[in-house]
Amino acid sequence: MADQQHSYKLIYFNSRGRAEHIRYIFAFAGIDYVDERVPKERWPELKKCMPYGMLPVLEIDGKAIAQSNAVARYLARQHGLAGLDEWESMQCDVLVDTLGDLKQGISQYRHEEDPFKKEEKKAKLWKETIPFYLNKFEQNVAENGGYSVGTTTTWTDFLFAVALENFEQIFGSAALENYPALRGLKQRVHEIPAIAEWLGKRPQTEF
Ligand SMILES: N[C@@H](CCC(=O)N[C@@H](CS)C(=O)NCC(=O)O)C(=O)O
């Protein structure tokens, strides 16, 4: 473990969800933390104590900090995962927010209950939204030689690796067939020794 000055408790549900890229950062940086997974039945009570009534929350020396990407960005900056300069750090933020836009579209499709509207949303995703974003991401990663930003590993790579794993799980493993650079990015992240170790021991959850 790294020589660390703070104590960390990451509070989330028993899933990868919005916390997994933070767990990757902790693994990569060798930071010791408590990975607290709140059972659903405890949530209504605990919700009242959380800064904005949602998870994940990171407790840093007992102080509760909300918002997954604010937490990830903070940790990434401290551990050399936010690019080589302010420009790259901004590029990380641009990709994180853009990936968020795509994930929102996919989430709306997944949570649609009307079967007709669900099919409509799926068709639009596959015809327009997914190729629009993935082609741009693919080109960007190919130009950067396998990195989402610059020439070094960033927290954005971790967010992509997590999102692409979910993407293949939702749409099937052939879904990334036309995106070799994105598949390569995911594989490279998964092969980083500290991440591979985390993948081997993390709790198995649906998402
Ligand atoms: N923008 C927030 C969103 C957090 C969020 O939507 N959390 C969900 C789980 S992924 C949650 O806490 N749901 C339970 C609830 O709202 O009661 C973040 O990224 O941290």
The ligand as an SDF file (V2000), in Angstrom:
LIG
                    3D

 20 19  0  0  0  0  0  0  0  0999 V2000
  -24.4380   12.7350  -10.0690 N   0  0  0  0  0  0  0  0  0  0  0  0
  -24.4140   11.7790   -9.0010 C   0  0  0  0  0  0  0  0  0  0  0  0
  -25.5660   10.8100   -9.1890 C   0  0  0  0  0  0  0  0  0  0  0  0
  -25.6380    9.8210   -8.0600 C   0  0  0  0  0  0  0  0  0  0  0  0
  -26.7710    8.8180   -8.2580 C   0  0  0  0  0  0  0  0  0  0  0  0
  -27.5910    8.9040   -9.1930 O   0  0  0  0  0  0  0  0  0  0  0  0
  -26.7950    7.8470   -7.3500 N   0  0  0  0  0  0  0  0  0  0  0  0
  -27.8110    6.8190   -7.3550 C   0  0  0  0  0  0  0  0  0  0  0  0
  -27.1750    5.4380   -7.5230 C   0  0  0  0  0  0  0  0  0  0  0  0
  -26.2380    5.3130   -9.0190 S   0  0  0  0  0  0  0  0  0  0  0  0
  -28.4990    6.8170   -5.9930 C   0  0  0  0  0  0  0  0  0  0  0  0
  -27.9200    7.1740   -4.9910 O   0  0  0  0  0  0  0  0  0  0  0  0
  -29.7540    6.3390   -5.9710 N   0  0  0  0  0  0  0  0  0  0  0  0
  -30.5020    6.1560   -4.7550 C   0  0  0  0  0  0  0  0  0  0  0  0
  -31.4170    7.2760   -4.4370 C   0  0  0  0  0  0  0  0  0  0  0  0
  -31.4930    8.2700   -5.1870 O   0  0  0  0  0  0  0  0  0  0  0  0
  -32.1200    7.1610   -3.4190 O   0  0  0  0  0  0  0  0  0  0  0  0
  -23.0330   11.0600   -8.9920 C   0  0  0  0  0  0  0  0  0  0  0  0
  -22.4640   10.8670  -10.0680 O   0  0  0  0  0  0  0  0  0  0  0  0
  -22.5440   10.7420   -7.9050 O   0  0  0  0  0  0  0  0  0  0  0  0
  1  2  1  0
  2  3  1  0
  2 18  1  0
  3  4  1  0
  4  5  1  0
  5  6  2  0
  5  7  1  0
  7  8  1  0
  8  9  1  0
  8 11  1  0
  9 10  1  0
 11 12  2  0
 11 13  1  0
 13 14  1  0
 14 15  1  0
 15 16  2  0
 15 17  1  0
 18 19  2  0
 18 20  1  0
M  END
$$$$
